[in-house]
Amino acid sequence: MVHITHNKHRLLELIIHTICWGLFFGFPLFFTQHDNGNIDWKEFINHSGVSLSFFVIFYVNYLILIPQILFKEHIGRFILLNLVLILVVSIGLRYWHNMLAFPPPVRPRSYLPPQYIFYIRDITSMIFMVGLSVAIRMSLRWSATELARREAVKSRTEAELKNLRNQLNPHFLLNTLNNIYALTAFDTEKAQQAIQELSKLLRYVLYDNQENFVPLTKEVEFIRNYIELMRIRVSSQVKISTHFQIHPDSQSPVAPLLFISLIENAFKHGVSPTAPSFIDITLTEKENKIHCIIRNSNYPKSATDKSGSGIGLEQVQKRLELLYAGHYEWQHQVSPDQKEYSSVLTIDIPDTNHKKTMP
């Protein structure tokens, strides 16, 4: 991808140079054309000599002196070589004017401007061409450096996201298998049903969770399947309610498994084996935003409870920063009476034409 972008950049640069210098060398035709339409070729050759001298100054700097000397911070050598180059080209241009384009004047020398006036004019113009070539080459160098930096950041971000996905999948599967293992101890029929539900989840985790973004409908289907799996495990004392308000055919992109860690956390800390519990999950799509609100009863794990690793919520924060930096709001808090926990996540829906990362 970087190689293709670089080739396009070089091709565009070549086209721009060709057009600009084509116009530059073509301008003398407009200045040397008489009213009758004929071109004064002797005067055209005179003007072309100026264009050619500028061409030489520009490209000797652009192709050789700037990349080989100036970019290596040999500033003194760069200035000295340009002085020599300008002197040689100026002498050559004067020779072109006096000996090739125009023969020696027949008028007395006193009627002509001093020769040094022409040298000053030519040298000033050539110094300007040196500055122009430096400015253009420096801007292109900055552009190439910035492009390389962005590609490096993009590659690093994608590597970090891949690493997070590789961590998240085993973490999610481990928690789910722990749930099924708990069922086998007292209800083998429910355990078998849970394994069937797990197969649906595995299909999504293994095959659909390979991109940075998936359609919202797929993510909601996965969440529904996960909640059905958890319903099998929890007791009748746990009230689970869900509210999904999205378009049935919504293709809005969302990071896969982004909300599942929040829902896992609700089942981990919001369910008591002895007391009534509740989990309320709301997911809505509105005005180019996705809102996820999760409320649950608060039953913190005891110090001896080692189930889960707590890595899920940490990964949510990292993924949000990588994929939605500046385009999300996440608030989570415990009620004053310590009986209810709530987590509210709002994300902007990315542009479907730029689904790699948020702008």
N, C-alpha and C positions, 0 to 999 in steps of 0.2 A: 504494500500500500504506500509506504514511504517512497519507494523507488518510482512508482507510477506518478505520484504527486510531484516528485523532483523532475521527472521527464516533462510533465506538462508545464512546469514552471520554466524550464529551459527553453521549451518550444515557444512559449509566450514571450519570453525575453528576446529570442531571435526574431520573432515577427515584429515586435516593437522597434528593435534596432533597425531592421530592414526598412520599415515604413518611414521612420524618422530621418535616416540618412538618405533615403530615396527622395524625400521632400527637400532635404537640405541641398543635395546636389542638383535638384531640379529647379530650385529658385532662380539661378542665373538666367534661365530661359525667359523668365518674365521681365528681367531687368535689361536684357540685351536684345529684345525684340522691338523693331522700329514700327512706325505707324503703318507702313505698307505690308507688315506681316513678316518681313525678312529678318533673319537673326544675324547679328553682328558676331560672327564666330570668333574673331580675334578678341573681342571683349568677353565673349563667353569663356574662352580659354583662360583669360585673366581671372575672372571670378571663380572658375573651377579650381585654379591653383590655390586660392584661399580656402575653398572647401576641402581640398585634398590635404592641405597642411593641418587644418583642424581635425580631420579624420585621423591623420597619423598621430597627432598629439593625444587625442582622446583614447585610441585603442592601444597605443604603447603603454599608456598609464593603466587603462582598464584591464588589459590582459596580462601585463608583465609587471610593471613597477608597483602597482597597488597591491596585488595579491602576494608578490614575491618579496617585496621590500617594506612597504608601508604597514601591511598587516602583521609583519614580523617586528614591528616597532623600530625599524631603522629609519627614523625620521630625517636625520641629517643626510644620510645617503640618498634618500628619496628626493629631498630638495635639491641636492647637488646634481643628481642625474637629470632632473627636470630642467634645471638651468642650462645644462649642456644640450639637452634635447631641444629646448626652445631656441637656443642660440643657433644650432645647426639648421633647424627648420626655418628660422627667420632668414638666415643667409640664403638658404635654398629658395625661399619664396621671393626674396628680392631679385635673385638671379633669374627666376622664372619671369618676373615682371619686366625686368630690364633687357634681358637677352632673348627670351622666347616669345612672350606675348607681344611686347612692344620693342621696336628697334630703338637704338639710342636717339635721343631727341635732336632735332635740327636747330631748335631755338637755343639761344644762349643759356647757359646754366643758371644765370642770375634770375631768370624768370620762373624757375621751378622751386617748390618748397624744399627745404633742407632734407637730405636723405634720412637723418635721424628721426624726423617726424614719422616717417613710414615705419621705421623700426619700432618706435614706441607704440604705435597703433597695433602693429602685428604682435608684439610681445604681450601687450595688455590683453588682447583677444585670446592669445594662447594660454596665458595664465588663467583666464576665465574657463577655458576648456579643461584645463587640469582640475580646477575646482569642481567643475560639473561632473567630470568622470569620477572624482573622489566621492562626491555626494551620492551619485547614483550607485556606485559600487558599495559604499558603506550602507546605504539603505537596503540594497539587496542582501548584503551579508546579515544585517539585522533581521530581515524578513526570514531568511533561511534558518538563522539561529532560533528565532521564535517558533518557526514551524517544527524544527527538531525538538525544541523544548516541549511543545504541546503534544507531539507524538510520544515523547518519553513519558510525560504525565499520563497520557491516555493508556499507554502500555502498562505503566505501573498501577494505575487504577484498576484496569481489567485484571491484572494479576492478583491484586488484593481482593477483588470481588470473587475471583475464582477460588482463592484460598478460603475466603469466608464461606462460600457455598460448600466447599469440601469439608469444612468444620461443621457447618449447620446440618448437613444431611445425616452424618452419624449421630449427632446430638439428638436430632428429632427422632430418628429410628430407635435409639437407645431408650428414650423416654417412652415411646409407644410400646416397645417390647416389654418394658418393665410393667406397663399397664396390663398387657395380655398375660404376662407371667402371674400377676396378682390374681387374675380371673381363674386361671387353671387350678388354683388351690381350693376353690369352693363352687365353681360353676363351669363345667367343661363345655356345656352347650353354648354359653355366652362366649367362652374363649374361642370356640370354632367360628362363631359369628364375627367376633372381633378380627380373626385372621382374614376373613373374607373382606372386611372393611379395610384392613391393612393393605391388601393387595391393590385396592384402588388408589390408596395413598402412595404406595411404592411406584406405581406407574407414573404418577405425576412427578414425584421426587427424582426418579431416575431418568425420565425422558423429557419432561417439560421444563425442569429446573436447570437448564443449561444456558439460558439467555439472561441478559440483565433485566429484560422486561417480558411479560406475558400478558395476554388479554385478561381484563378484569374478570370476565365471566369464568375463565378457567380457575383463577385464584379463588373465586367465591365457591365454585363447585368443590374444590379441594377443602376449603374451610368447612363446608357442609358435611363432607365425608368424615372429616376429622371429628367434628362435633358428634356425629352419629356414633362413631367409635367410642367416644368418651361417655356417651349416654349409656352404653352397655355396661360400663364399669361402675358408674356412680350409683348411689342408692336413690330411692324414691324421695328422700328428704331434700335432694338437690333439685332446685327449680332452674332449668336452663331455658332461656328465651333468646330468640334471634330475630333480627329485623334487617333485611337486606332490601335496599331501595336503589336498584341499578336497572338500567335498560336490559331487557332479556338478551339482546344481541350486542351488548357493549363491547367494543374493541379497545377501550381505553387501556393504555399500557400501565402496568404496575410491576414492581419488583417481586419476583416469586418468593413465597414463604415470608413475606415481610410482616404480615399480621399474625402468623401462626405462633410466633414466640410470645406475643402478647396474650393470645388465647391460652397457650400452654401455661403461662404464668398464672392466669385466672383459675385454671383447674388445679394448679399446684397449691396455690395459697388461698383459694376461695372455697374449698370443699372440706367439710369436717365429717369424719365417719360417724359422729354421734349427734351433732347438732344440725338444725335446719340451715341450709346454705342456698345461695342463689348466684347465678352468673347471667348477666345480660349483655348481649353482643349486638351492636348496631353498626352497619356498614352502609354508607350512602354515597352516591355520586351526584354532585351538584355543582354547576357553575365552574367546570374545569378543575374541580377539587374532589378528592376522595376523603371522606371523614370516617374514622373508625373510633367508636366509643365503646369501651369495655368497663363494666361495673361488676364487682363481685364482693361477696362477703369476705372479710379479712380474717384469715386464720394462719398467721405466720408459722413457718416450719420451726420445729423445736431444734435445739442444738444438736440432738442426737440423730435427727433426720438428715441423712446424706443423699437422699434421692435428688437427682438433677444436679447440675453443676453451676447453674447461674450464668452460663455462657450465653444463653439465648438473648437476653436483654442487652448484653454488651454488644453482641453482633448486630442487633437492631440499630443501635446508636451508630456503629461504624458504617453500616450499609446506608443509613440515612445520610451521613456526611459524604459518602462517596457518590451516591446516586442523586440525592436531593438537596445538596448543600444550598442553603438560602431559599429553599422551596418547600420547607416543611415546618410544622410546629408539633411538638410532642410534650404533653404535660401529664404527669402521673402523681397522685397524692392519696393519702389516707385521710379519711374523715376525722373530725375532731374527737369523736367518741371511739376511734380506732376500730370501728366495726365494718367499715366499707372502704374498699380500694377502688380507685378509678384511673383509667388510662385513656387519654384522648390524643389521637394522632391524626393530623390533617396534612395531606400532601398535595402538591400541584400535579395535575396530569401532564406528563411530558408531551412535547410536540411529537406526533407520530412519525414525522420525517426525520427526527433526530433522537432515536430511541436508545442510543448507546449510553449517553449520560444527559443529565439536565444541562441547559445552557448556562 
